[in-house]
């Protein structure tokens, strides 16, 4: 629908909205394409840092899927990174119809400090989030389970409540049904508590 850098230019906040964010090259575009069942909706790239704007997609005329730039990409200048961070934090803190942020985490790796710090920041802002462990087909099931468990164990050191998480593979369509059912559930509750 629209791509921009200014939260004020985002679509009218009259529909539930779900933001997708993660470290560069975590498989965000592939996940968005899998969820929407459209192979070319979000542009996939082997080059990290491809997404540079707040990208709004309207799904089934009833909710917004928002593709945000990745965090922690080192090959950008400091001023560019600061500009992105400001844009993302503005969007996350000011968007009134934002239901949850799906934070994508690469399931092939041990818990990364940068991911845990980003979740801490969301927590300090009071922004609801869910974790999405990506690329589950690229490791053994055992390795994925171990990494997910370790990540959640590390979170338990600081968090009282651990939000729901999903394990996904865009190759095997793993996690698609669960995520879409969860979004549908949240959509049903949109606007009912006001």
KOLNU-83466 format. One record per residue: y, z, x of N, C-alpha, C, O in turn; residue in three letters. Coordinates in steps of 0.02 Angstrom, whole numbers, plus 50000, padded with zeros to 5 digits. Layout:
! residues N
[[Y, Z, X], [Y, Z, X], [Y, Z, X], [Y, Z, X], 'Ala'];
...
//
This chain:
! residues 194
[[49940, 50000, 50041], [50000, 50000, 50000], [50063, 50000, 50042], [50107, 49958, 50034], 'Unk'];
[[50066, 50048, 50089], [50127, 50055, 50129], [50109, 50088, 50196], [50066, 50131, 50199], 'Unk'];
[[50145, 50068, 50248], [50138, 50098, 50314], [50207, 50116, 50339], [50252, 50074, 50337], 'Unk'];
[[50216, 50177, 50361], [50282, 50196, 50385], [50279, 50257, 50430], [50226, 50285, 50443], 'Unk'];
[[50338, 50277, 50455], [50341, 50335, 50499], [50378, 50393, 50466], [50384, 50447, 50495], 'Unk'];
[[50403, 50381, 50405], [50445, 50431, 50372], [50411, 50457, 50308], [50395, 50418, 50263], 'Unk'];
[[50402, 50523, 50305], [50368, 50552, 50247], [50407, 50538, 50182], [50378, 50534, 50129], 'Unk'];
[[50473, 50531, 50187], [50515, 50518, 50128], [50501, 50449, 50099], [50515, 50436, 50040], 'Unk'];
[[50474, 50404, 50140], [50460, 50336, 50116], [50388, 50327, 50090], [50368, 50272, 50071], 'Unk'];
[[50350, 50382, 50090], [50281, 50379, 50064], [50283, 50367, 49988], [50334, 50379, 49956], 'Unk'];
[[50228, 50343, 49959], [50226, 50333, 49887], [50242, 50397, 49848], [50234, 50452, 49875], 'Unk'];
[[50263, 50389, 49786], [50277, 50447, 49743], [50216, 50494, 49742], [50160, 50471, 49734], 'Unk'];
[[50227, 50559, 49751], [50169, 50605, 49756], [50138, 50624, 49689], [50131, 50683, 49673], 'Unk'];
[[50118, 50573, 49651], [50092, 50585, 49584], [50016, 50579, 49579], [49987, 50586, 49525], 'Unk'];
[[49984, 50566, 49636], [49911, 50561, 49638], [49885, 50604, 49695], [49920, 50615, 49744], 'Unk'];
[[49823, 50629, 49688], [49795, 50668, 49743], [49789, 50626, 49806], [49776, 50566, 49803], 'Unk'];
[[49798, 50659, 49863], [49801, 50623, 49926], [49758, 50658, 49979], [49757, 50719, 49983], 'Unk'];
[[49722, 50618, 50018], [49677, 50643, 50069], [49693, 50610, 50135], [49691, 50549, 50141], 'Unk'];
[[49710, 50650, 50185], [49729, 50623, 50250], [49669, 50626, 50298], [49630, 50673, 50296], 'Unk'];
[[49663, 50575, 50339], [49610, 50570, 50389], [49642, 50569, 50459], [49685, 50527, 50473], 'Unk'];
[[49620, 50614, 50501], [49649, 50619, 50568], [49594, 50642, 50616], [49546, 50674, 50596], 'Unk'];
[[49603, 50626, 50679], [49555, 50648, 50730], [49579, 50624, 50797], [49628, 50588, 50803], 'Unk'];
[[49543, 50644, 50848], [49559, 50620, 50915], [49553, 50545, 50917], [49514, 50516, 50879], 'Unk'];
[[49590, 50513, 50961], [49584, 50440, 50968], [49512, 50420, 50982], [49476, 50453, 51020], 'Unk'];
[[49491, 50366, 50949], [49424, 50337, 50958], [49368, 50380, 50930], [49311, 50376, 50953], 'Unk'];
[[49383, 50420, 50879], [49332, 50463, 50849], [49293, 50426, 50794], [49243, 50452, 50769], 'Unk'];
[[49315, 50366, 50776], [49281, 50327, 50725], [49314, 50331, 50657], [49281, 50323, 50605], 'Unk'];
[[49379, 50344, 50657], [49416, 50354, 50594], [49418, 50291, 50551], [49404, 50293, 50491], 'Unk'];
[[49437, 50235, 50582], [49441, 50172, 50543], [49373, 50153, 50515], [49368, 50131, 50458], 'Unk'];
[[49321, 50161, 50555], [49253, 50145, 50531], [49234, 50190, 50472], [49203, 50167, 50424], 'Unk'];
[[49252, 50254, 50476], [49236, 50300, 50421], [49274, 50280, 50357], [49245, 50280, 50303], 'Unk'];
[[49338, 50264, 50364], [49378, 50244, 50306], [49348, 50181, 50275], [49343, 50176, 50214], 'Unk'];
[[49328, 50133, 50317], [49298, 50071, 50291], [49231, 50086, 50256], [49215, 50054, 50206], 'Unk'];
[[49193, 50133, 50283], [49129, 50151, 50251], [49141, 50184, 50183], [49108, 50168, 50134], 'Unk'];
[[49189, 50231, 50181], [49202, 50266, 50118], [49225, 50219, 50063], [49205, 50225, 50005], 'Unk'];
[[49267, 50171, 50081], [49295, 50124, 50031], [49250, 50063, 50021], [49263, 50022, 49977], 'Unk'];
[[49197, 50058, 50062], [49152, 50001, 50059], [49187, 49935, 50071], [49170, 49884, 50042], 'Unk'];
[[49237, 49937, 50115], [49273, 49876, 50134], [49277, 49873, 50210], [49310, 49913, 50242], 'Unk'];
[[49242, 49825, 50238], [49234, 49824, 50310], [49299, 49812, 50350], [49302, 49827, 50409], 'Unk'];
[[49350, 49785, 50317], [49411, 49770, 50355], [49473, 49806, 50330], [49529, 49785, 50346], 'Unk'];
[[49464, 49859, 50290], [49522, 49893, 50263], [49564, 49925, 50318], [49623, 49910, 50326], 'Unk'];
[[49533, 49969, 50357], [49567, 49998, 50414], [49546, 49959, 50476], [49486, 49945, 50484], 'Unk'];
[[49593, 49942, 50518], [49577, 49902, 50577], [49541, 49944, 50630], [49568, 49994, 50654], 'Unk'];
[[49480, 49923, 50647], [49443, 49958, 50699], [49460, 49926, 50766], [49474, 49866, 50770], 'Unk'];
[[49458, 49966, 50818], [49476, 49940, 50883], [49441, 49980, 50937], [49430, 50040, 50930], 'Unk'];
[[49424, 49946, 50991], [49395, 49981, 51049], [49449, 50016, 51089], [49435, 50057, 51132], 'Unk'];
[[49511, 49999, 51074], [49568, 50029, 51110], [49592, 50091, 51073], [49611, 50086, 51015], 'Unk'];
[[49592, 50149, 51106], [49618, 50209, 51073], [49692, 50201, 51056], [49728, 50164, 51089], 'Unk'];
[[49714, 50237, 51005], [49785, 50239, 50988], [49808, 50179, 50948], [49868, 50163, 50947], 'Unk'];
[[49762, 50145, 50913], [49779, 50085, 50874], [49823, 50104, 50814], [49873, 50069, 50800], 'Unk'];
[[49806, 50157, 50778], [49845, 50178, 50720], [49908, 50212, 50744], [49905, 50261, 50782], 'Unk'];
[[49966, 50186, 50724], [50029, 50216, 50746], [50075, 50235, 50689], [50130, 50260, 50699], 'Unk'];
[[50052, 50222, 50628], [50093, 50236, 50569], [50054, 50279, 50519], [49994, 50288, 50526], 'Unk'];
[[50089, 50304, 50468], [50057, 50337, 50412], [50038, 50281, 50363], [50082, 50249, 50334], 'Unk'];
[[49973, 50268, 50356], [49950, 50212, 50314], [49920, 50237, 50249], [49870, 50273, 50249], 'Unk'];
[[49951, 50218, 50194], [49927, 50238, 50127], [49885, 50183, 50096], [49905, 50125, 50093], 'Unk'];
[[49825, 50201, 50073], [49782, 50156, 50035], [49771, 50186, 49966], [49753, 50245, 49961], 'Unk'];
[[49781, 50147, 49914], [49768, 50171, 49846], [49696, 50154, 49828], [49676, 50096, 49831], 'Unk'];
[[49656, 50205, 49810], [49586, 50195, 49795], [49574, 50203, 49720], [49592, 50254, 49690], 'Unk'];
[[49544, 50152, 49689], [49527, 50152, 49617], [49586, 50172, 49573], [49577, 50201, 49520], 'Unk'];
[[49646, 50155, 49595], [49707, 50171, 49557], [49714, 50245, 49542], [49755, 50264, 49499], 'Unk'];
[[49675, 50288, 49577], [49678, 50359, 49558], [49692, 50408, 49615], [49711, 50465, 49601], 'Unk'];
[[49683, 50387, 49679], [49698, 50433, 49734], [49718, 50394, 49796], [49702, 50335, 49804], 'Unk'];
[[49753, 50429, 49840], [49774, 50399, 49903], [49731, 50422, 49961], [49716, 50482, 49968], 'Unk'];
[[49711, 50374, 50001], [49678, 50388, 50064], [49730, 50373, 50118], [49759, 50318, 50118], 'Unk'];
[[49742, 50420, 50162], [49795, 50411, 50212], [49765, 50412, 50282], [49732, 50460, 50303], 'Unk'];
[[49777, 50358, 50317], [49753, 50350, 50386], [49811, 50370, 50432], [49863, 50338, 50433], 'Unk'];
[[49800, 50424, 50470], [49852, 50450, 50515], [49836, 50432, 50588], [49777, 50422, 50605], 'Unk'];
[[49887, 50427, 50631], [49873, 50415, 50702], [49830, 50470, 50731], [49833, 50528, 50710], 'Unk'];
[[49790, 50453, 50780], [49748, 50502, 50815], [49790, 50548, 50858], [49847, 50532, 50875], 'Unk'];
[[49762, 50605, 50874], [49799, 50651, 50918], [49765, 50654, 50987], [49706, 50636, 50994], 'Unk'];
[[49804, 50676, 51036], [49776, 50687, 51102], [49763, 50624, 51143], [49721, 50625, 51188], 'Unk'];
[[49797, 50570, 51128], [49787, 50509, 51167], [49834, 50509, 51227], [49895, 50505, 51218], 'Unk'];
[[49806, 50515, 51286], [49846, 50526, 51347], [49882, 50465, 51373], [49930, 50471, 51411], 'Unk'];
[[49861, 50405, 51354], [49890, 50345, 51384], [49956, 50324, 51351], [49977, 50266, 51358], 'Unk'];
[[49987, 50369, 51316], [50053, 50356, 51286], [50104, 50399, 51323], [50087, 50450, 51352], 'Unk'];
[[50166, 50377, 51322], [50218, 50416, 51357], [50229, 50482, 51319], [50213, 50487, 51260], 'Unk'];
[[50256, 50531, 51355], [50268, 50597, 51326], [50314, 50591, 51265], [50303, 50623, 51214], 'Unk'];
[[50366, 50549, 51270], [50413, 50543, 51214], [50380, 50511, 51154], [50394, 50529, 51097], 'Unk'];
[[50336, 50462, 51166], [50299, 50430, 51111], [50253, 50480, 51078], [50248, 50483, 51016], 'Unk'];
[[50218, 50521, 51118], [50173, 50572, 51091], [50211, 50623, 51049], [50188, 50643, 50996], 'Unk'];
[[50270, 50644, 51074], [50311, 50692, 51038], [50334, 50664, 50971], [50336, 50699, 50921], 'Unk'];
[[50352, 50599, 50972], [50375, 50566, 50911], [50318, 50564, 50859], [50329, 50577, 50800], 'Unk'];
[[50258, 50548, 50881], [50199, 50546, 50837], [50186, 50615, 50809], [50175, 50624, 50749], 'Unk'];
[[50186, 50665, 50854], [50171, 50734, 50832], [50221, 50757, 50779], [50202, 50789, 50730], 'Unk'];
[[50284, 50741, 50789], [50336, 50759, 50741], [50324, 50724, 50674], [50328, 50755, 50621], 'Unk'];
[[50307, 50659, 50677], [50294, 50620, 50617], [50234, 50650, 50579], [50237, 50659, 50518], 'Unk'];
[[50180, 50665, 50615], [50120, 50692, 50584], [50132, 50762, 50555], [50112, 50776, 50499], 'Unk'];
[[50166, 50805, 50593], [50177, 50873, 50567], [50225, 50872, 50507], [50216, 50911, 50461], 'Unk'];
[[50274, 50827, 50508], [50318, 50819, 50451], [50279, 50799, 50389], [50286, 50828, 50335], 'Unk'];
[[50237, 50748, 50398], [50196, 50723, 50342], [50151, 50780, 50315], [50150, 50792, 50255], 'Unk'];
[[50115, 50813, 50360], [50067, 50864, 50338], [50100, 50923, 50303], [50072, 50951, 50255], 'Unk'];
[[50159, 50942, 50325], [50192, 51001, 50297], [50234, 50986, 50235], [50248, 51031, 50195], 'Unk'];
[[50254, 50922, 50226], [50299, 50907, 50170], [50267, 50870, 50112], [50298, 50865, 50059], 'Unk'];
[[50207, 50844, 50121], [50176, 50804, 50069], [50146, 50849, 50016], [50094, 50880, 50028], 'Unk'];
[[50178, 50853, 49958], [50160, 50902, 49906], [50093, 50887, 49872], [50062, 50933, 49845], 'Unk'];
[[50071, 50824, 49872], [50010, 50805, 49838], [49950, 50800, 49885], [49897, 50776, 49866], 'Unk'];
[[49959, 50823, 49947], [49905, 50822, 49997], [49853, 50875, 49978], [49868, 50935, 49979], 'Unk'];
[[49793, 50853, 49962], [49740, 50899, 49940], [49704, 50931, 49999], [49696, 50991, 50003], 'Unk'];
[[49683, 50888, 50045], [49650, 50914, 50106], [49657, 50862, 50161], [49668, 50803, 50149], 'Unk'];
[[49650, 50887, 50222], [49650, 50843, 50281], [49578, 50841, 50306], [49548, 50893, 50321], 'Unk'];
[[49551, 50781, 50312], [49485, 50773, 50341], [49495, 50764, 50416], [49520, 50713, 50439], 'Unk'];
[[49475, 50815, 50454], [49483, 50813, 50527], [49418, 50788, 50557], [49366, 50820, 50550], 'Unk'];
[[49421, 50730, 50589], [49361, 50698, 50617], [49347, 50724, 50687], [49392, 50728, 50729], 'Unk'];
[[49285, 50741, 50698], [49263, 50770, 50762], [49200, 50731, 50784], [49154, 50722, 50746], 'Unk'];
[[49200, 50710, 50846], [49144, 50671, 50873], [49084, 50716, 50883], [49085, 50762, 50924], 'Unk'];
[[49031, 50703, 50846], [48971, 50747, 50846], [48931, 50741, 50911], [48885, 50780, 50922], 'Unk'];
[[48949, 50693, 50954], [48911, 50685, 51016], [48932, 50734, 51070], [48898, 50742, 51121], 'Unk'];
[[48989, 50767, 51058], [49016, 50811, 51110], [49013, 50885, 51093], [49010, 50904, 51034], 'Unk'];
[[49013, 50926, 51144], [49019, 50999, 51135], [49088, 51011, 51105], [49131, 50967, 51108], 'Unk'];
[[49100, 51070, 51075], [49166, 51084, 51045], [49222, 51071, 51096], [49220, 51095, 51153], 'Unk'];
[[49272, 51034, 51073], [49329, 51017, 51116], [49388, 51060, 51098], [49404, 51071, 51039], 'Unk'];
[[49422, 51085, 51149], [49479, 51129, 51140], [49533, 51095, 51097], [49564, 51128, 51054], 'Unk'];
[[49544, 51031, 51108], [49597, 50995, 51072], [49585, 50995, 50996], [49632, 51000, 50957], 'Unk'];
[[49521, 50988, 50976], [49504, 50989, 50904], [49514, 51059, 50875], [49544, 51067, 50821], 'Unk'];
[[49491, 51109, 50911], [49498, 51179, 50887], [49572, 51198, 50882], [49592, 51233, 50836], 'Unk'];
[[49612, 51175, 50930], [49684, 51190, 50928], [49718, 51156, 50869], [49763, 51184, 50838], 'Unk'];
[[49697, 51094, 50854], [49726, 51059, 50797], [49710, 51095, 50732], [49753, 51101, 50688], 'Unk'];
[[49649, 51120, 50725], [49630, 51157, 50665], [49671, 51222, 50660], [49691, 51242, 50606], 'Unk'];
[[49683, 51254, 50717], [49725, 51314, 50719], [49795, 51299, 50692], [49824, 51337, 50654], 'Unk'];
[[49821, 51242, 50714], [49888, 51222, 50692], [49890, 51211, 50616], [49936, 51234, 50582], 'Unk'];
[[49839, 51177, 50590], [49835, 51167, 50517], [49832, 51235, 50482], [49865, 51245, 50431], 'Unk'];
[[49792, 51281, 50510], [49786, 51348, 50481], [49853, 51384, 50481], [49871, 51417, 50432], 'Unk'];
[[49890, 51378, 50536], [49955, 51413, 50540], [50005, 51385, 50490], [50051, 51419, 50468], 'Unk'];
[[49997, 51320, 50472], [50041, 51289, 50423], [50015, 51300, 50352], [50049, 51284, 50303], 'Unk'];
[[49955, 51328, 50345], [49927, 51339, 50279], [49903, 51276, 50245], [49905, 51270, 50184], 'Unk'];
[[49880, 51228, 50285], [49859, 51163, 50257], [49782, 51161, 50253], [49748, 51171, 50303], 'Unk'];
[[49755, 51149, 50193], [49682, 51146, 50185], [49652, 51088, 50225], [49683, 51035, 50230], 'Unk'];
[[49593, 51099, 50252], [49561, 51046, 50290], [49485, 51052, 50284], [49458, 51104, 50265], 'Unk'];
[[49452, 50997, 50301], [49379, 50994, 50306], [49362, 50959, 50371], [49400, 50917, 50394], 'Unk'];
[[49305, 50976, 50400], [49285, 50942, 50461], [49235, 50887, 50444], [49191, 50895, 50402], 'Unk'];
[[49243, 50830, 50479], [49197, 50774, 50471], [49170, 50758, 50540], [49206, 50733, 50583], 'Unk'];
[[49106, 50772, 50550], [49075, 50757, 50615], [49050, 50686, 50614], [49005, 50668, 50576], 'Unk'];
[[49078, 50644, 50657], [49065, 50572, 50656], [49012, 50552, 50708], [48991, 50591, 50750], 'Unk'];
[[48991, 50488, 50702], [48947, 50456, 50751], [48880, 50492, 50759], [48852, 50495, 50813], 'Unk'];
[[48854, 50518, 50703], [48790, 50554, 50705], [48731, 50510, 50724], [48678, 50536, 50744], 'Unk'];
[[48739, 50445, 50718], [48684, 50399, 50736], [48681, 50387, 50811], [48632, 50358, 50836], 'Unk'];
[[48732, 50408, 50847], [48736, 50392, 50918], [48703, 50445, 50963], [48702, 50438, 51024], 'Unk'];
[[48677, 50499, 50932], [48641, 50551, 50969], [48579, 50570, 50929], [48569, 50546, 50873], 'Unk'];
[[48537, 50612, 50958], [48478, 50635, 50920], [48503, 50684, 50867], [48556, 50714, 50873], 'Unk'];
[[48463, 50691, 50815], [48480, 50736, 50760], [48488, 50808, 50787], [48531, 50847, 50765], 'Unk'];
[[48445, 50824, 50835], [48446, 50891, 50865], [48511, 50904, 50902], [48541, 50958, 50896], 'Unk'];
[[48532, 50854, 50940], [48594, 50860, 50979], [48655, 50867, 50932], [48699, 50908, 50944], 'Unk'];
[[48656, 50827, 50879], [48710, 50829, 50830], [48712, 50898, 50798], [48765, 50930, 50794], 'Unk'];
[[48654, 50922, 50774], [48651, 50988, 50742], [48676, 51043, 50788], [48712, 51088, 50767], 'Unk'];
[[48656, 51039, 50852], [48676, 51089, 50901], [48752, 51088, 50911], [48784, 51141, 50913], 'Unk'];
[[48781, 51028, 50917], [48853, 51022, 50928], [48893, 51046, 50867], [48944, 51079, 50874], 'Unk'];
[[48868, 51030, 50807], [48901, 51052, 50745], [48897, 51128, 50740], [48947, 51161, 50725], 'Unk'];
[[48838, 51155, 50752], [48829, 51228, 50749], [48874, 51264, 50800], [48906, 51314, 50784], 'Unk'];
[[48877, 51238, 50861], [48919, 51268, 50913], [48993, 51266, 50894], [49030, 51314, 50905], 'Unk'];
[[49013, 51210, 50863], [49083, 51203, 50842], [49100, 51256, 50789], [49150, 51290, 50793], 'Unk'];
[[49056, 51261, 50740], [49067, 51309, 50685], [49064, 51381, 50710], [49101, 51424, 50688], 'Unk'];
[[49018, 51394, 50757], [49014, 51461, 50788], [49079, 51478, 50824], [49102, 51535, 50821], 'Unk'];
[[49108, 51429, 50858], [49172, 51441, 50893], [49228, 51455, 50842], [49271, 51496, 50854], 'Unk'];
[[49226, 51419, 50787], [49276, 51431, 50734], [49271, 51502, 50706], [49321, 51533, 50692], 'Unk'];
[[49209, 51526, 50699], [49198, 51592, 50669], [49230, 51648, 50709], [49242, 51703, 50683], 'Unk'];
[[49244, 51634, 50773], [49278, 51685, 50815], [49349, 51698, 50791], [49375, 51753, 50800], 'Unk'];
[[49381, 51647, 50760], [49450, 51653, 50738], [49461, 51648, 50663], [49512, 51670, 50637], 'Unk'];
[[49413, 51620, 50629], [49422, 51605, 50557], [49378, 51651, 50515], [49320, 51663, 50530], 'Unk'];
[[49408, 51675, 50460], [49369, 51714, 50412], [49327, 51669, 50367], [49270, 51684, 50350], 'Unk'];
[[49357, 51612, 50350], [49325, 51565, 50304], [49317, 51498, 50340], [49364, 51472, 50369], 'Unk'];
[[49257, 51471, 50337], [49245, 51406, 50368], [49242, 51353, 50312], [49198, 51357, 50269], 'Unk'];
[[49287, 51305, 50314], [49287, 51253, 50261], [49224, 51211, 50264], [49186, 51211, 50312], 'Unk'];
[[49213, 51174, 50211], [49155, 51131, 50206], [49159, 51076, 50260], [49213, 51051, 50276], 'Unk'];
[[49101, 51059, 50288], [49100, 51005, 50337], [49049, 50952, 50317], [49004, 50965, 50278], 'Unk'];
[[49058, 50893, 50346], [49015, 50836, 50331], [48992, 50805, 50397], [49030, 50802, 50445], 'Unk'];
[[48929, 50782, 50398], [48904, 50746, 50456], [48896, 50673, 50434], [48864, 50659, 50384], 'Unk'];
[[48926, 50627, 50472], [48928, 50557, 50450], [48903, 50508, 50503], [48906, 50521, 50563], 'Unk'];
[[48880, 50452, 50478], [48864, 50395, 50520], [48884, 50333, 50481], [48859, 50322, 50426], 'Unk'];
[[48929, 50294, 50509], [48952, 50234, 50472], [48898, 50180, 50474], [48898, 50135, 50432], 'Unk'];
[[48854, 50183, 50523], [48799, 50134, 50528], [48748, 50146, 50472], [48725, 50100, 50440], 'Unk'];
[[48732, 50210, 50461], [48680, 50228, 50412], [48710, 50249, 50345], [48673, 50269, 50299], 'Unk'];
[[48776, 50246, 50338], [48811, 50267, 50277], [48798, 50341, 50262], [48803, 50363, 50205], 'Unk'];
[[48781, 50379, 50314], [48767, 50450, 50307], [48832, 50488, 50291], [48883, 50478, 50324], 'Unk'];
[[48829, 50532, 50241], [48887, 50573, 50223], [48933, 50541, 50172], [48977, 50575, 50145], 'Unk'];
[[48925, 50477, 50159], [48971, 50441, 50113], [48969, 50471, 50043], [49021, 50487, 50013], 'Unk'];
[[48908, 50478, 50016], [48900, 50503, 49948], [48929, 50573, 49941], [48966, 50588, 49894], 'Unk'];
[[48913, 50617, 49989], [48937, 50686, 49987], [49013, 50689, 49990], [49045, 50727, 49953], 'Unk'];
[[49042, 50649, 50034], [49116, 50650, 50040], [49150, 50624, 49976], [49199, 50652, 49953], 'Unk'];
[[49123, 50570, 49949], [49153, 50541, 49888], [49145, 50588, 49828], [49189, 50592, 49786], 'Unk'];
[[49088, 50622, 49825], [49078, 50670, 49770], [49127, 50729, 49777], [49154, 50753, 49728], 'Unk'];
[[49137, 50751, 49838], [49184, 50805, 49852], [49256, 50785, 49833], [49292, 50824, 49802], 'Unk'];
[[49275, 50724, 49851], [49342, 50699, 49833], [49349, 50694, 49757], [49400, 50713, 49730], 'Unk'];
[[49297, 50670, 49723], [49298, 50664, 49650], [49307, 50733, 49618], [49344, 50741, 49569], 'Unk'];
[[49272, 50782, 49646], [49277, 50851, 49622], [49349, 50877, 49629], [49377, 50907, 49583], 'Unk'];
[[49378, 50865, 49687], [49448, 50887, 49699], [49497, 50849, 49656], [49546, 50877, 49632], 'Unk'];
[[49483, 50784, 49645], [49526, 50743, 49601], [49528, 50773, 49531], [49581, 50774, 49499], 'Unk'];
[[49470, 50796, 49507], [49465, 50825, 49440], [49511, 50885, 49432], [49538, 50897, 49378], 'Unk'];
[[49519, 50922, 49486], [49562, 50982, 49482], [49635, 50969, 49494], [49676, 51015, 49488], 'Unk'];
[[49653, 50907, 49512], [49722, 50891, 49530], [49769, 50901, 49471], [49758, 50873, 49417], 'Unk'];
[[49822, 50940, 49482], [49872, 50949, 49430], [49854, 51000, 49378], [49895, 51016, 49334], 'Unk'];
[[49793, 51027, 49380], [49772, 51076, 49329], [49798, 51146, 49342], [49801, 51187, 49296], 'Unk'];
[[49815, 51160, 49405], [49837, 51229, 49420], [49913, 51236, 49421], [49939, 51287, 49444], 'Unk'];
[[49948, 51185, 49397], [50021, 51189, 49396], [50046, 51206, 49326], [50107, 51212, 49316], 'Unk'];
//
